Amino acid sequence: MTQHKWVSIPSEGIGSIPRPDNLLEATIGYESDVVPREVLYQTQLNATETTLRELDELTHSEVLTDGEQTKPSFLTYPIYELINKSYRFDDKCFKITFSDGHVRTLPRLIKAPFQYATYAHKYLDVAKKFTKKPIKQAIITASALSMVYLPTLFNMTAIENYSREEFLQDLCNECEKDIRLCLTHGAHTVQLDFTEARLSLKIDPTGHLLKEFISINNRVLDRFTPEEQKKIGVHVCPGGDCDSYHSYKIDYTLVLPDLFQLHLRNFYLQLSSEKDRVKILNCIKQYMKPHHRIFVGVIDPINPEIETAQAVRDRILEAAQYIPLEQMGTTDDCGYSPFADDRSRSRKTCYEKVKARIQGTKLAEQILNFGRA
Ligand SMILES: [Zn+2]
């Protein structure tokens, strides 16, 4: 009998956990000039410390996130502080419409050059003060922010002497810096939130926009060595927010072949909420590459019901028929609160779901390893 080396199945969350009430209140108070900055900052620190501790103690996760407690949203954090200076919200902006009819708007660039005010390592530096465990840091893709200046598609006003190509150069420089700073500041992995991948096929069913998004992101990723690319990943999903999606109806299998062209290693893929998981798994099997790691979504944050560890185990055993054990990982289908004001789930429910993921992953790991003996 051949003795196989034990193969662990890594498990990582996507990023966000709902913010506590006192943090949301302090944020609103700060924006209305009734709460001083120091009070908001202390409330943010407390929320970050509590989230890291609870994720550690209540779920036994090996890799932690700060729960994105101080990000205004997964999408706008780099430019949030420049709104009304370099960016503006108006009717010419790119808008995302969700299945329940609610809309999220991306501000548009009104003043060159494109630049970030906040880099994600800021969150990582704070989180590192509170834990010795590895920390994953999520960042936004260059492709998502490419929508802040797209005069041709959305009738945005072009900025004088600032071509789309000049904009793309500035954008790629900023996104590269965002990733690189997270890596040099010790992130366990850096995850690109690429929720607009599936959305792009809703805007442009020809797939041209999706290919352009992949190409913009690879323009950034190609600046990293293969060793660095091993610590970089991407998350895709149908865009959950306030218990609805923006692109669930778009065929996932039209996104995956292009997605696997990204020059990085780790794929955090929504899967558990799909109606036909076998079809998706077949597509993953066909297009994934030997150096990829596939973190399959085994928990659905949109579903208020808490999954059992056994249900998680079974989803992994199903996925293991298509993905080699050495390339398998598990994750949640999405974050629990990608926009700061999304309070669809309680924090307690989120932790119970994460705990089920961790326990179910261990159960599957045992079965799959013993099955190889
Ligand atoms: Zn997501």
Boltz pocket constraint, residues with backbone or C-beta under 6 A from the ligand:
constraints:
  - pocket:
      binder: B
      contacts: [[A, 14], [A, 195], [A, 235], [A, 236], [A, 237], [A, 238], [A, 239], [A, 240], [A, 333], [A, 334], [A, 335]]
      max_distance: 6.0
